[in-house]
Amino acid sequence: MYLTIKETAEYLSLTEAHIESLIQQKRIRTIHDGEQFLVYKEQFNNHFEQLEKYKRQLADEQSEPIPEDPDVKDED
């Protein structure tokens, strides 16, 4: 499925100007149909998969308990 620049901006929650900048930097692949640039939506799947993986990793690290320090002495 192909998206226009406006649709891509909405899909990625970015501005159209930022999408155009990424296209000029060749960080987003496009095709030109003679009238407008079209962006292949599936090229972002890897990006979203990596974000989900990072979120899971962060949640795992945050839920891990802090180990007891063996050098701490009880001062009672």
mmCIF file of the N, C-alpha and C atoms, coordinates in Angstrom:
data_MODEL
# 
_entry.id   MODEL 
# 
loop_
_atom_site.group_PDB 
_atom_site.id 
_atom_site.type_symbol 
_atom_site.label_atom_id 
_atom_site.label_alt_id 
_atom_site.label_comp_id 
_atom_site.label_asym_id 
_atom_site.label_entity_id 
_atom_site.label_seq_id 
_atom_site.pdbx_PDB_ins_code 
_atom_site.Cartn_x 
_atom_site.Cartn_y 
_atom_site.Cartn_z 
_atom_site.occupancy 
_atom_site.B_iso_or_equiv 
_atom_site.pdbx_formal_charge 
_atom_site.auth_seq_id 
_atom_site.auth_comp_id 
_atom_site.auth_asym_id 
_atom_site.auth_atom_id 
_atom_site.pdbx_PDB_model_num 
ATOM 1   N N  . MET A 1 1  ? 0.840  -1.169 0.000   1.00 0.00 ? 1  MET A N  1 
ATOM 2   C CA . MET A 1 1  ? 0.000  0.000  0.000   1.00 0.00 ? 1  MET A CA 1 
ATOM 3   C C  . MET A 1 1  ? 0.893  1.243  0.000   1.00 0.00 ? 1  MET A C  1 
ATOM 4   N N  . TYR A 1 2  ? 0.537  2.172  -0.815  1.00 0.00 ? 2  TYR A N  1 
ATOM 5   C CA . TYR A 1 2  ? 1.301  3.418  -0.935  1.00 0.00 ? 2  TYR A CA 1 
ATOM 6   C C  . TYR A 1 2  ? 0.539  4.563  -0.283  1.00 0.00 ? 2  TYR A C  1 
ATOM 7   N N  . LEU A 1 3  ? 1.292  5.460  0.339   1.00 0.00 ? 3  LEU A N  1 
ATOM 8   C CA . LEU A 1 3  ? 0.724  6.616  1.018   1.00 0.00 ? 3  LEU A CA 1 
ATOM 9   C C  . LEU A 1 3  ? 1.261  7.899  0.400   1.00 0.00 ? 3  LEU A C  1 
ATOM 10  N N  . THR A 1 4  ? 0.455  8.949  0.446   1.00 0.00 ? 4  THR A N  1 
ATOM 11  C CA . THR A 1 4  ? 0.944  10.269 0.048   1.00 0.00 ? 4  THR A CA 1 
ATOM 12  C C  . THR A 1 4  ? 1.808  10.804 1.184   1.00 0.00 ? 4  THR A C  1 
ATOM 13  N N  . ILE A 1 5  ? 2.455  11.917 0.940   1.00 0.00 ? 5  ILE A N  1 
ATOM 14  C CA . ILE A 1 5  ? 3.281  12.525 1.985   1.00 0.00 ? 5  ILE A CA 1 
ATOM 15  C C  . ILE A 1 5  ? 2.415  12.912 3.176   1.00 0.00 ? 5  ILE A C  1 
ATOM 16  N N  . LYS A 1 6  ? 1.231  13.454 2.923   1.00 0.00 ? 6  LYS A N  1 
ATOM 17  C CA . LYS A 1 6  ? 0.321  13.840 4.001   1.00 0.00 ? 6  LYS A CA 1 
ATOM 18  C C  . LYS A 1 6  ? -0.102 12.617 4.808   1.00 0.00 ? 6  LYS A C  1 
ATOM 19  N N  . GLU A 1 7  ? -0.473 11.541 4.144   1.00 0.00 ? 7  GLU A N  1 
ATOM 20  C CA . GLU A 1 7  ? -0.882 10.318 4.835   1.00 0.00 ? 7  GLU A CA 1 
ATOM 21  C C  . GLU A 1 7  ? 0.276  9.715  5.627   1.00 0.00 ? 7  GLU A C  1 
ATOM 22  N N  . THR A 1 8  ? 1.482  9.791  5.060   1.00 0.00 ? 8  THR A N  1 
ATOM 23  C CA . THR A 1 8  ? 2.667  9.283  5.751   1.00 0.00 ? 8  THR A CA 1 
ATOM 24  C C  . THR A 1 8  ? 2.929  10.083 7.017   1.00 0.00 ? 8  THR A C  1 
ATOM 25  N N  . ALA A 1 9  ? 2.779  11.392 6.928   1.00 0.00 ? 9  ALA A N  1 
ATOM 26  C CA . ALA A 1 9  ? 2.979  12.252 8.095   1.00 0.00 ? 9  ALA A CA 1 
ATOM 27  C C  . ALA A 1 9  ? 1.990  11.896 9.197   1.00 0.00 ? 9  ALA A C  1 
ATOM 28  N N  . GLU A 1 10 ? 0.740  11.659 8.830   1.00 0.00 ? 10 GLU A N  1 
ATOM 29  C CA . GLU A 1 10 ? -0.266 11.269 9.826   1.00 0.00 ? 10 GLU A CA 1 
ATOM 30  C C  . GLU A 1 10 ? 0.058  9.893  10.405  1.00 0.00 ? 10 GLU A C  1 
ATOM 31  N N  . TYR A 1 11 ? 0.467  8.962  9.567   1.00 0.00 ? 11 TYR A N  1 
ATOM 32  C CA . TYR A 1 11 ? 0.774  7.594  9.990   1.00 0.00 ? 11 TYR A CA 1 
ATOM 33  C C  . TYR A 1 11 ? 1.933  7.567  10.980  1.00 0.00 ? 11 TYR A C  1 
ATOM 34  N N  . LEU A 1 12 ? 2.945  8.401  10.735  1.00 0.00 ? 12 LEU A N  1 
ATOM 35  C CA . LEU A 1 12 ? 4.135  8.432  11.596  1.00 0.00 ? 12 LEU A CA 1 
ATOM 36  C C  . LEU A 1 12 ? 4.070  9.509  12.673  1.00 0.00 ? 12 LEU A C  1 
ATOM 37  N N  . SER A 1 13 ? 2.997  10.273 12.705  1.00 0.00 ? 13 SER A N  1 
ATOM 38  C CA . SER A 1 13 ? 2.827  11.380 13.661  1.00 0.00 ? 13 SER A CA 1 
ATOM 39  C C  . SER A 1 13 ? 3.966  12.391 13.554  1.00 0.00 ? 13 SER A C  1 
ATOM 40  N N  . LEU A 1 14 ? 4.285  12.744 12.322  1.00 0.00 ? 14 LEU A N  1 
ATOM 41  C CA . LEU A 1 14 ? 5.306  13.747 12.036  1.00 0.00 ? 14 LEU A CA 1 
ATOM 42  C C  . LEU A 1 14 ? 4.702  14.817 11.135  1.00 0.00 ? 14 LEU A C  1 
ATOM 43  N N  . THR A 1 15 ? 5.423  15.915 10.957  1.00 0.00 ? 15 THR A N  1 
ATOM 44  C CA . THR A 1 15 ? 4.940  16.960 10.059  1.00 0.00 ? 15 THR A CA 1 
ATOM 45  C C  . THR A 1 15 ? 5.264  16.599 8.614   1.00 0.00 ? 15 THR A C  1 
ATOM 46  N N  . GLU A 1 16 ? 4.506  17.183 7.705   1.00 0.00 ? 16 GLU A N  1 
ATOM 47  C CA . GLU A 1 16 ? 4.768  16.947 6.290   1.00 0.00 ? 16 GLU A CA 1 
ATOM 48  C C  . GLU A 1 16 ? 6.153  17.463 5.902   1.00 0.00 ? 16 GLU A C  1 
ATOM 49  N N  . ALA A 1 17 ? 6.552  18.589 6.483   1.00 0.00 ? 17 ALA A N  1 
ATOM 50  C CA . ALA A 1 17 ? 7.875  19.149 6.187   1.00 0.00 ? 17 ALA A CA 1 
ATOM 51  C C  . ALA A 1 17 ? 8.977  18.186 6.612   1.00 0.00 ? 17 ALA A C  1 
ATOM 52  N N  . HIS A 1 18 ? 8.778  17.528 7.740   1.00 0.00 ? 18 HIS A N  1 
ATOM 53  C CA . HIS A 1 18 ? 9.787  16.575 8.222   1.00 0.00 ? 18 HIS A CA 1 
ATOM 54  C C  . HIS A 1 18 ? 9.855  15.356 7.298   1.00 0.00 ? 18 HIS A C  1 
ATOM 55  N N  . ILE A 1 19 ? 8.703  14.894 6.844   1.00 0.00 ? 19 ILE A N  1 
ATOM 56  C CA . ILE A 1 19 ? 8.671  13.771 5.906   1.00 0.00 ? 19 ILE A CA 1 
ATOM 57  C C  . ILE A 1 19 ? 9.387  14.155 4.617   1.00 0.00 ? 19 ILE A C  1 
ATOM 58  N N  . GLU A 1 20 ? 9.122  15.341 4.105   1.00 0.00 ? 20 GLU A N  1 
ATOM 59  C CA . GLU A 1 20 ? 9.790  15.812 2.888   1.00 0.00 ? 20 GLU A CA 1 
ATOM 60  C C  . GLU A 1 20 ? 11.296 15.896 3.096   1.00 0.00 ? 20 GLU A C  1 
ATOM 61  N N  . SER A 1 21 ? 11.709 16.342 4.269   1.00 0.00 ? 21 SER A N  1 
ATOM 62  C CA . SER A 1 21 ? 13.135 16.411 4.582   1.00 0.00 ? 21 SER A CA 1 
ATOM 63  C C  . SER A 1 21 ? 13.753 15.010 4.585   1.00 0.00 ? 21 SER A C  1 
ATOM 64  N N  . LEU A 1 22 ? 13.066 14.046 5.191   1.00 0.00 ? 22 LEU A N  1 
ATOM 65  C CA . LEU A 1 22 ? 13.568 12.668 5.223   1.00 0.00 ? 22 LEU A CA 1 
ATOM 66  C C  . LEU A 1 22 ? 13.639 12.076 3.817   1.00 0.00 ? 22 LEU A C  1 
ATOM 67  N N  . ILE A 1 23 ? 12.710 12.452 2.964   1.00 0.00 ? 23 ILE A N  1 
ATOM 68  C CA . ILE A 1 23 ? 12.731 11.988 1.576   1.00 0.00 ? 23 ILE A CA 1 
ATOM 69  C C  . ILE A 1 23 ? 13.943 12.575 0.853   1.00 0.00 ? 23 ILE A C  1 
ATOM 70  N N  . GLN A 1 24 ? 14.206 13.860 1.055   1.00 0.00 ? 24 GLN A N  1 
ATOM 71  C CA . GLN A 1 24 ? 15.349 14.506 0.417   1.00 0.00 ? 24 GLN A CA 1 
ATOM 72  C C  . GLN A 1 24 ? 16.667 13.909 0.908   1.00 0.00 ? 24 GLN A C  1 
ATOM 73  N N  . GLN A 1 25 ? 16.704 13.483 2.168   1.00 0.00 ? 25 GLN A N  1 
ATOM 74  C CA . GLN A 1 25 ? 17.898 12.860 2.721   1.00 0.00 ? 25 GLN A CA 1 
ATOM 75  C C  . GLN A 1 25 ? 18.002 11.391 2.326   1.00 0.00 ? 25 GLN A C  1 
ATOM 76  N N  . LYS A 1 26 ? 17.004 10.914 1.587   1.00 0.00 ? 26 LYS A N  1 
ATOM 77  C CA . LYS A 1 26 ? 16.923 9.516  1.138   1.00 0.00 ? 26 LYS A CA 1 
ATOM 78  C C  . LYS A 1 26 ? 16.836 8.541  2.305   1.00 0.00 ? 26 LYS A C  1 
ATOM 79  N N  . ARG A 1 27 ? 16.207 8.986  3.395   1.00 0.00 ? 27 ARG A N  1 
ATOM 80  C CA . ARG A 1 27 ? 15.976 8.109  4.539   1.00 0.00 ? 27 ARG A CA 1 
ATOM 81  C C  . ARG A 1 27 ? 14.620 7.419  4.425   1.00 0.00 ? 27 ARG A C  1 
ATOM 82  N N  . ILE A 1 28 ? 13.756 7.943  3.549   1.00 0.00 ? 28 ILE A N  1 
ATOM 83  C CA . ILE A 1 28 ? 12.479 7.311  3.224   1.00 0.00 ? 28 ILE A CA 1 
ATOM 84  C C  . ILE A 1 28 ? 12.464 7.116  1.720   1.00 0.00 ? 28 ILE A C  1 
ATOM 85  N N  . ARG A 1 29 ? 12.177 5.880  1.300   1.00 0.00 ? 29 ARG A N  1 
ATOM 86  C CA . ARG A 1 29 ? 12.114 5.581  -0.129  1.00 0.00 ? 29 ARG A CA 1 
ATOM 87  C C  . ARG A 1 29 ? 10.745 5.949  -0.677  1.00 0.00 ? 29 ARG A C  1 
ATOM 88  N N  . THR A 1 30 ? 10.748 6.507  -1.878  1.00 0.00 ? 30 THR A N  1 
ATOM 89  C CA . THR A 1 30 ? 9.499  6.917  -2.520  1.00 0.00 ? 30 THR A CA 1 
ATOM 90  C C  . THR A 1 30 ? 9.521  6.544  -3.993  1.00 0.00 ? 30 THR A C  1 
ATOM 91  N N  . ILE A 1 31 ? 8.346  6.626  -4.580  1.00 0.00 ? 31 ILE A N  1 
ATOM 92  C CA . ILE A 1 31 ? 8.244  6.588  -6.037  1.00 0.00 ? 31 ILE A CA 1 
ATOM 93  C C  . ILE A 1 31 ? 7.468  7.835  -6.447  1.00 0.00 ? 31 ILE A C  1 
ATOM 94  N N  . HIS A 1 32 ? 7.667  8.258  -7.667  1.00 0.00 ? 32 HIS A N  1 
ATOM 95  C CA . HIS A 1 32 ? 6.976  9.438  -8.164  1.00 0.00 ? 32 HIS A CA 1 
ATOM 96  C C  . HIS A 1 32 ? 6.060  8.993  -9.289  1.00 0.00 ? 32 HIS A C  1 
ATOM 97  N N  . ASP A 1 33 ? 4.784  9.272  -9.158  1.00 0.00 ? 33 ASP A N  1 
ATOM 98  C CA . ASP A 1 33 ? 3.818  8.829  -10.162 1.00 0.00 ? 33 ASP A CA 1 
ATOM 99  C C  . ASP A 1 33 ? 3.543  9.881  -11.227 1.00 0.00 ? 33 ASP A C  1 
ATOM 100 N N  . GLY A 1 34 ? 4.358  10.904 -11.283 1.00 0.00 ? 34 GLY A N  1 
ATOM 101 C CA . GLY A 1 34 ? 4.173  11.976 -12.253 1.00 0.00 ? 34 GLY A CA 1 
ATOM 102 C C  . GLY A 1 34 ? 3.543  13.207 -11.631 1.00 0.00 ? 34 GLY A C  1 
ATOM 103 N N  . GLU A 1 35 ? 2.788  13.010 -10.565 1.00 0.00 ? 35 GLU A N  1 
ATOM 104 C CA . GLU A 1 35 ? 2.129  14.119 -9.883  1.00 0.00 ? 35 GLU A CA 1 
ATOM 105 C C  . GLU A 1 35 ? 2.632  14.310 -8.457  1.00 0.00 ? 35 GLU A C  1 
ATOM 106 N N  . GLN A 1 36 ? 2.848  13.201 -7.775  1.00 0.00 ? 36 GLN A N  1 
ATOM 107 C CA . GLN A 1 36 ? 3.212  13.284 -6.367  1.00 0.00 ? 36 GLN A CA 1 
ATOM 108 C C  . GLN A 1 36 ? 4.137  12.130 -5.989  1.00 0.00 ? 36 GLN A C  1 
ATOM 109 N N  . PHE A 1 37 ? 4.769  12.300 -4.837  1.00 0.00 ? 37 PHE A N  1 
ATOM 110 C CA . PHE A 1 37 ? 5.599  11.229 -4.304  1.00 0.00 ? 37 PHE A CA 1 
ATOM 111 C C  . PHE A 1 37 ? 4.705  10.285 -3.510  1.00 0.00 ? 37 PHE A C  1 
ATOM 112 N N  . LEU A 1 38 ? 4.955  9.000  -3.670  1.00 0.00 ? 38 LEU A N  1 
ATOM 113 C CA . LEU A 1 38 ? 4.221  7.987  -2.922  1.00 0.00 ? 38 LEU A CA 1 
ATOM 114 C C  . LEU A 1 38 ? 5.211  7.183  -2.094  1.00 0.00 ? 38 LEU A C  1 
ATOM 115 N N  . VAL A 1 39 ? 4.817  6.873  -0.869  1.00 0.00 ? 39 VAL A N  1 
ATOM 116 C CA . VAL A 1 39 ? 5.676  6.184  0.083   1.00 0.00 ? 39 VAL A CA 1 
ATOM 117 C C  . VAL A 1 39 ? 5.091  4.801  0.336   1.00 0.00 ? 39 VAL A C  1 
ATOM 118 N N  . TYR A 1 40 ? 5.939  3.775  0.228   1.00 0.00 ? 40 TYR A N  1 
ATOM 119 C CA . TYR A 1 40 ? 5.501  2.409  0.497   1.00 0.00 ? 40 TYR A CA 1 
ATOM 120 C C  . TYR A 1 40 ? 5.405  2.217  2.006   1.00 0.00 ? 40 TYR A C  1 
ATOM 121 N N  . LYS A 1 41 ? 4.205  1.944  2.483   1.00 0.00 ? 41 LYS A N  1 
ATOM 122 C CA . LYS A 1 41 ? 3.921  1.881  3.922   1.00 0.00 ? 41 LYS A CA 1 
ATOM 123 C C  . LYS A 1 41 ? 4.697  0.775  4.633   1.00 0.00 ? 41 LYS A C  1 
ATOM 124 N N  . GLU A 1 42 ? 4.920  -0.358 3.972   1.00 0.00 ? 42 GLU A N  1 
ATOM 125 C CA . GLU A 1 42 ? 5.539  -1.511 4.618   1.00 0.00 ? 42 GLU A CA 1 
ATOM 126 C C  . GLU A 1 42 ? 7.004  -1.289 4.988   1.00 0.00 ? 42 GLU A C  1 
ATOM 127 N N  . GLN A 1 43 ? 7.643  -0.242 4.457   1.00 0.00 ? 43 GLN A N  1 
ATOM 128 C CA . GLN A 1 43 ? 9.038  -0.002 4.786   1.00 0.00 ? 43 GLN A CA 1 
ATOM 129 C C  . GLN A 1 43 ? 9.219  0.415  6.244   1.00 0.00 ? 43 GLN A C  1 
ATOM 130 N N  . PHE A 1 44 ? 8.131  0.766  6.924   1.00 0.00 ? 44 PHE A N  1 
ATOM 131 C CA . PHE A 1 44 ? 8.213  1.197  8.316   1.00 0.00 ? 44 PHE A CA 1 
ATOM 132 C C  . PHE A 1 44 ? 7.993  0.047  9.298   1.00 0.00 ? 44 PHE A C  1 
ATOM 133 N N  . ASN A 1 45 ? 7.654  -1.131 8.806   1.00 0.00 ? 45 ASN A N  1 
ATOM 134 C CA . ASN A 1 45 ? 7.400  -2.269 9.701   1.00 0.00 ? 45 ASN A CA 1 
ATOM 135 C C  . ASN A 1 45 ? 8.604  -2.577 10.577  1.00 0.00 ? 45 ASN A C  1 
ATOM 136 N N  . ASN A 1 46 ? 9.786  -2.614 10.001  1.00 0.00 ? 46 ASN A N  1 
ATOM 137 C CA . ASN A 1 46 ? 10.995 -2.907 10.774  1.00 0.00 ? 46 ASN A CA 1 
ATOM 138 C C  . ASN A 1 46 ? 11.201 -1.862 11.874  1.00 0.00 ? 46 ASN A C  1 
ATOM 139 N N  . HIS A 1 47 ? 10.941 -0.624 11.561  1.00 0.00 ? 47 HIS A N  1 
ATOM 140 C CA . HIS A 1 47 ? 11.082 0.462  12.532  1.00 0.00 ? 47 HIS A CA 1 
ATOM 141 C C  . HIS A 1 47 ? 10.154 0.227  13.725  1.00 0.00 ? 47 HIS A C  1 
ATOM 142 N N  . PHE A 1 48 ? 8.885  -0.094 13.440  1.00 0.00 ? 48 PHE A N  1 
ATOM 143 C CA . PHE A 1 48 ? 7.927  -0.308 14.516  1.00 0.00 ? 48 PHE A CA 1 
ATOM 144 C C  . PHE A 1 48 ? 8.241  -1.578 15.307  1.00 0.00 ? 48 PHE A C  1 
ATOM 145 N N  . GLU A 1 49 ? 8.746  -2.610 14.645  1.00 0.00 ? 49 GLU A N  1 
ATOM 146 C CA . GLU A 1 49 ? 9.149  -3.829 15.348  1.00 0.00 ? 49 GLU A CA 1 
ATOM 147 C C  . GLU A 1 49 ? 10.294 -3.542 16.312  1.00 0.00 ? 49 GLU A C  1 
ATOM 148 N N  . GLN A 1 50 ? 11.253 -2.740 15.879  1.00 0.00 ? 50 GLN A N  1 
ATOM 149 C CA . GLN A 1 50 ? 12.376 -2.387 16.746  1.00 0.00 ? 50 GLN A CA 1 
ATOM 150 C C  . GLN A 1 50 ? 11.910 -1.555 17.940  1.00 0.00 ? 50 GLN A C  1 
ATOM 151 N N  . LEU A 1 51 ? 10.946 -0.657 17.722  1.00 0.00 ? 51 LEU A N  1 
ATOM 152 C CA . LEU A 1 51 ? 10.416 0.130  18.830  1.00 0.00 ? 51 LEU A CA 1 
ATOM 153 C C  . LEU A 1 51 ? 9.737  -0.760 19.864  1.00 0.00 ? 51 LEU A C  1 
ATOM 154 N N  . GLU A 1 52 ? 8.940  -1.715 19.398  1.00 0.00 ? 52 GLU A N  1 
ATOM 155 C CA . GLU A 1 52 ? 8.266  -2.633 20.314  1.00 0.00 ? 52 GLU A CA 1 
ATOM 156 C C  . GLU A 1 52 ? 9.281  -3.478 21.091  1.00 0.00 ? 52 GLU A C  1 
ATOM 157 N N  . LYS A 1 53 ? 10.317 -3.943 20.402  1.00 0.00 ? 53 LYS A N  1 
ATOM 158 C CA . LYS A 1 53 ? 11.357 -4.733 21.050  1.00 0.00 ? 53 LYS A CA 1 
ATOM 159 C C  . LYS A 1 53 ? 12.050 -3.898 22.135  1.00 0.00 ? 53 LYS A C  1 
ATOM 160 N N  . TYR A 1 54 ? 12.345 -2.641 21.828  1.00 0.00 ? 54 TYR A N  1 
ATOM 161 C CA . TYR A 1 54 ? 12.994 -1.761 22.792  1.00 0.00 ? 54 TYR A CA 1 
ATOM 162 C C  . TYR A 1 54 ? 12.085 -1.496 23.993  1.00 0.00 ? 54 TYR A C  1 
ATOM 163 N N  . LYS A 1 55 ? 10.787 -1.295 23.753  1.00 0.00 ? 55 LYS A N  1 
ATOM 164 C CA . LYS A 1 55 ? 9.844  -1.062 24.850  1.00 0.00 ? 55 LYS A CA 1 
ATOM 165 C C  . LYS A 1 55 ? 9.769  -2.274 25.774  1.00 0.00 ? 55 LYS A C  1 
ATOM 166 N N  . ARG A 1 56 ? 9.725  -3.483 25.189  1.00 0.00 ? 56 ARG A N  1 
ATOM 167 C CA . ARG A 1 56 ? 9.690  -4.698 26.002  1.00 0.00 ? 56 ARG A CA 1 
ATOM 168 C C  . ARG A 1 56 ? 10.968 -4.842 26.829  1.00 0.00 ? 56 ARG A C  1 
ATOM 169 N N  . GLN A 1 57 ? 12.108 -4.561 26.205  1.00 0.00 ? 57 GLN A N  1 
ATOM 170 C CA . GLN A 1 57 ? 13.390 -4.661 26.893  1.00 0.00 ? 57 GLN A CA 1 
ATOM 171 C C  . GLN A 1 57 ? 13.450 -3.663 28.054  1.00 0.00 ? 57 GLN A C  1 
ATOM 172 N N  . LEU A 1 58 ? 12.983 -2.463 27.825  1.00 0.00 ? 58 LEU A N  1 
ATOM 173 C CA . LEU A 1 58 ? 12.971 -1.437 28.862  1.00 0.00 ? 58 LEU A CA 1 
ATOM 174 C C  . LEU A 1 58 ? 12.055 -1.841 30.007  1.00 0.00 ? 58 LEU A C  1 
ATOM 175 N N  . ALA A 1 59 ? 10.887 -2.380 29.696  1.00 0.00 ? 59 ALA A N  1 
ATOM 176 C CA . ALA A 1 59 ? 9.951  -2.822 30.738  1.00 0.00 ? 59 ALA A CA 1 
ATOM 177 C C  . ALA A 1 59 ? 10.552 -3.959 31.549  1.00 0.00 ? 59 ALA A C  1 
ATOM 178 N N  . ASP A 1 60 ? 11.238 -4.893 30.886  1.00 0.00 ? 60 ASP A N  1 
ATOM 179 C CA . ASP A 1 60 ? 11.889 -5.999 31.589  1.00 0.00 ? 60 ASP A CA 1 
ATOM 180 C C  . ASP A 1 60 ? 12.959 -5.488 32.549  1.00 0.00 ? 60 ASP A C  1 
ATOM 181 N N  . GLU A 1 61 ? 13.752 -4.536 32.095  1.00 0.00 ? 61 GLU A N  1 
ATOM 182 C CA . GLU A 1 61 ? 14.812 -3.985 32.937  1.00 0.00 ? 61 GLU A CA 1 
ATOM 183 C C  . GLU A 1 61 ? 14.235 -3.232 34.130  1.00 0.00 ? 61 GLU A C  1 
ATOM 184 N N  . GLN A 1 62 ? 13.135 -2.514 33.911  1.00 0.00 ? 62 GLN A N  1 
ATOM 185 C CA . GLN A 1 62 ? 12.540 -1.746 35.001  1.00 0.00 ? 62 GLN A CA 1 
ATOM 186 C C  . GLN A 1 62 ? 11.857 -2.633 36.023  1.00 0.00 ? 62 GLN A C  1 
ATOM 187 N N  . SER A 1 63 ? 11.386 -3.798 35.603  1.00 0.00 ? 63 SER A N  1 
ATOM 188 C CA . SER A 1 63 ? 10.690 -4.685 36.539  1.00 0.00 ? 63 SER A CA 1 
ATOM 189 C C  . SER A 1 63 ? 11.653 -5.610 37.285  1.00 0.00 ? 63 SER A C  1 
ATOM 190 N N  . GLU A 1 64 ? 12.905 -5.630 36.887  1.00 0.00 ? 64 GLU A N  1 
ATOM 191 C CA . GLU A 1 64 ? 13.887 -6.477 37.551  1.00 0.00 ? 64 GLU A CA 1 
ATOM 192 C C  . GLU A 1 64 ? 14.239 -5.879 38.908  1.00 0.00 ? 64 GLU A C  1 
ATOM 193 N N  . PRO A 1 65 ? 14.180 -6.688 39.986  1.00 0.00 ? 65 PRO A N  1 
ATOM 194 C CA . PRO A 1 65 ? 14.473 -6.141 41.318  1.00 0.00 ? 65 PRO A CA 1 
ATOM 195 C C  . PRO A 1 65 ? 15.956 -5.800 41.467  1.00 0.00 ? 65 PRO A C  1 
ATOM 196 N N  . ILE A 1 66 ? 16.209 -4.834 42.303  1.00 0.00 ? 66 ILE A N  1 
ATOM 197 C CA . ILE A 1 66 ? 17.589 -4.439 42.573  1.00 0.00 ? 66 ILE A CA 1 
ATOM 198 C C  . ILE A 1 66 ? 18.185 -5.475 43.522  1.00 0.00 ? 66 ILE A C  1 
ATOM 199 N N  . PRO A 1 67 ? 19.326 -6.049 43.186  1.00 0.00 ? 67 PRO A N  1 
ATOM 200 C CA . PRO A 1 67 ? 19.918 -7.078 44.056  1.00 0.00 ? 67 PRO A CA 1 
ATOM 201 C C  . PRO A 1 67 ? 20.451 -6.476 45.356  1.00 0.00 ? 67 PRO A C  1 
ATOM 202 N N  . GLU A 1 68 ? 20.451 -7.307 46.371  1.00 0.00 ? 68 GLU A N  1 
ATOM 203 C CA . GLU A 1 68 ? 20.991 -6.873 47.657  1.00 0.00 ? 68 GLU A CA 1 
ATOM 204 C C  . GLU A 1 68 ? 22.499 -6.702 47.528  1.00 0.00 ? 68 GLU A C  1 
ATOM 205 N N  . ASP A 1 69 ? 23.031 -5.678 48.151  1.00 0.00 ? 69 ASP A N  1 
ATOM 206 C CA . ASP A 1 69 ? 24.464 -5.436 48.132  1.00 0.00 ? 69 ASP A CA 1 
ATOM 207 C C  . ASP A 1 69 ? 25.103 -6.246 49.260  1.00 0.00 ? 69 ASP A C  1 
ATOM 208 N N  . PRO A 1 70 ? 25.992 -7.185 48.935  1.00 0.00 ? 70 PRO A N  1 
ATOM 209 C CA . PRO A 1 70 ? 26.569 -8.033 49.976  1.00 0.00 ? 70 PRO A CA 1 
ATOM 210 C C  . PRO A 1 70 ? 27.495 -7.268 50.932  1.00 0.00 ? 70 PRO A C  1 
ATOM 211 N N  . ASP A 1 71 ? 27.927 -6.065 50.564  1.00 0.00 ? 71 ASP A N  1 
ATOM 212 C CA . ASP A 1 71 ? 28.855 -5.315 51.414  1.00 0.00 ? 71 ASP A CA 1 
ATOM 213 C C  . ASP A 1 71 ? 28.142 -4.406 52.413  1.00 0.00 ? 71 ASP A C  1 
ATOM 214 N N  . VAL A 1 72 ? 26.837 -4.351 52.357  1.00 0.00 ? 72 VAL A N  1 
ATOM 215 C CA . VAL A 1 72 ? 26.102 -3.488 53.274  1.00 0.00 ? 72 VAL A CA 1 
ATOM 216 C C  . VAL A 1 72 ? 26.050 -4.172 54.639  1.00 0.00 ? 72 VAL A C  1 
ATOM 217 N N  . LYS A 1 73 ? 26.431 -3.422 55.667  1.00 0.00 ? 73 LYS A N  1 
ATOM 218 C CA . LYS A 1 73 ? 26.458 -3.991 57.016  1.00 0.00 ? 73 LYS A CA 1 
ATOM 219 C C  . LYS A 1 73 ? 25.263 -3.464 57.797  1.00 0.00 ? 73 LYS A C  1 
ATOM 220 N N  . ASP A 1 74 ? 24.668 -4.347 58.533  1.00 0.00 ? 74 ASP A N  1 
ATOM 221 C CA . ASP A 1 74 ? 23.550 -3.966 59.366  1.00 0.00 ? 74 ASP A CA 1 
ATOM 222 C C  . ASP A 1 74 ? 24.079 -3.181 60.566  1.00 0.00 ? 74 ASP A C  1 
ATOM 223 N N  . GLU A 1 75 ? 23.583 -1.955 60.764  1.00 0.00 ? 75 GLU A N  1 
ATOM 224 C CA . GLU A 1 75 ? 24.109 -1.100 61.811  1.00 0.00 ? 75 GLU A CA 1 
ATOM 225 C C  . GLU A 1 75 ? 23.243 -1.125 63.058  1.00 0.00 ? 75 GLU A C  1 
ATOM 226 N N  . ASP A 1 76 ? 22.370 -2.061 63.202  1.00 0.00 ? 76 ASP A N  1 
ATOM 227 C CA . ASP A 1 76 ? 21.515 -2.128 64.393  1.00 0.00 ? 76 ASP A CA 1 
ATOM 228 C C  . ASP A 1 76 ? 22.271 -2.570 65.597  1.00 0.00 ? 76 ASP A C  1 
# 
